[in-house]
Amino acid sequence: MVTIAVQFCKAGQLKLLMHKIRSVFIFLCLAALAIDQPRPARAADGPITYFSDEVPLELPKSKLLSSTDQIIVAKVRVLDRPAYLLRPDQSGRPSGEKLLREPWSAWLRVLDVIRGKRPERERLDVSFGGADDLLRSYARAPTTPRQLAQEYFVAMYEDAFGFHLIGLPISTEKYREWQQEITRFEWERQKSLSK
């Protein structure tokens, strides 16, 4: 070790070596702290989906609703691939504002209402993926042609900002199958684009 330090010192790079060692040490300390942090406890901790193949039998209690009477359970078709909502470019401005409440958006066609009041319009713009749900694993929205051709059951509510989907529990097996289908589709799509 001393020989290495002498060689670096001769080259005038001892300061650079110490800076790199300090940076690696700080990174490892921060990584250890991040891994050790407990996640908030949840009553129904597990994967969720916003687009279910089955009518939801039980609905998770939302902190944003005063009662479950406001929840609408509907059979829908997703009209196009959901979009990730980006904020306008605020380059150079301080990032004091909070992130979007729900970063995903999709257009749905309401086919049938199972529970709750039928929305006035047949086509709805909905948002989903709230901060509480992002702490959990959630199945991505329909992406593949097969997924987009299916009909789904969703749970949603309406407020002054529009309609919002509620995350529904999904089995770990269904979650993995869903995610693998999307991954395979995206992989094949990327391969075909590179040809």
Disulfide bonds with the S-S distance in Angstrom:
none
